Amino acid sequence: MLDNPAKVHFCHGDGPTMADLCLVPQVYNARRWNVDIGALHSVNAIVERCAELPAFQTAAPRNWVGEKTRGPSGGSARTEG
């Protein structure tokens, strides 16, 4: 990823790997806590590509009950209803 960022679509090649599965929630939390990661162009591009995939869309926190009301102090994103 760092050696040739222009040719990498995901962390390690042309398809998502475990590295992408770990990267996406880290970026989510950085954004949630207003950490400036704007200079991480490759990271942000990879996360955007991941966000286009159905599996990542389904797993996105916004799709879990309680996520919209949960504050930075924590709590469970999924609640029984």
C-alpha positions in Angstrom: 0.0 0.0 0.0 2.7 2.5 0.9 5.2 1.4 -1.7 2.9 2.1 -4.7 -0.4 3.8 -3.5 -1.5 4.7 -7.0 -1.9 1.1 -8.0 -3.4 -0.4 -4.9 -7.2 -0.5 -4.7 -7.3 -2.1 -1.2 -4.7 -2.6 1.5 -3.1 -5.6 -0.3 -4.1 -5.6 -3.9 -7.3 -5.6 -5.9 -9.6 -7.2 -3.4 -10.4 -6.7 0.3 -8.4 -8.7 2.8 -8.3 -8.9 6.6 -6.3 -5.7 6.6 -9.2 -3.8 5.0 -11.6 -5.4 7.6 -9.4 -3.9 10.3 -8.8 -0.5 8.6 -12.4 0.4 8.1 -13.4 0.5 11.8 -10.2 2.4 12.7 -11.1 5.1 10.2 -14.7 5.1 11.4 -13.6 5.8 14.9 -11.1 8.4 13.9 -13.9 10.3 12.1 -16.2 9.7 15.0 -13.7 11.4 17.4 -13.0 14.2 14.8 -9.4 13.1 14.2 -8.0 14.8 11.1 -7.0 12.0 8.7 -7.5 14.1 5.6 -3.8 13.8 4.7 -4.1 10.0 4.6 -5.2 10.0 0.9 -4.6 6.3 0.3 -6.3 5.2 3.5 -9.3 7.3 2.8 -9.5 6.1 -0.8 -9.4 2.5 0.4 -12.1 3.0 2.9 -14.3 4.7 0.2 -13.8 1.6 -2.0 -14.7 -0.7 0.8 -17.8 1.4 1.5 -19.0 0.6 -2.0 -19.0 -3.2 -1.3 -22.3 -4.8 -0.1 -20.7 -6.6 2.8 -19.2 -3.4 4.2 -22.5 -1.5 3.7 -24.4 -4.2 5.6 -21.8 -4.1 8.4 -21.7 -0.3 8.7 -22.5 1.0 12.2 -25.3 3.2 10.8 -27.3 0.0 10.0 -27.2 -1.2 13.6 -30.0 -0.4 16.1 -28.9 2.2 18.6 -25.9 3.5 16.6 -27.6 6.9 15.8 -28.2 7.6 19.5 -24.9 6.3 20.9 -22.5 8.9 22.1 -18.7 8.8 22.2 -18.8 7.4 25.7 -19.7 4.0 24.4 -22.4 1.5 24.9 -23.6 -1.3 22.8 -24.3 -0.5 19.1 -26.8 -3.4 18.9 -29.7 -3.5 21.3 -32.4 -6.2 21.6 -35.8 -4.9 20.6 
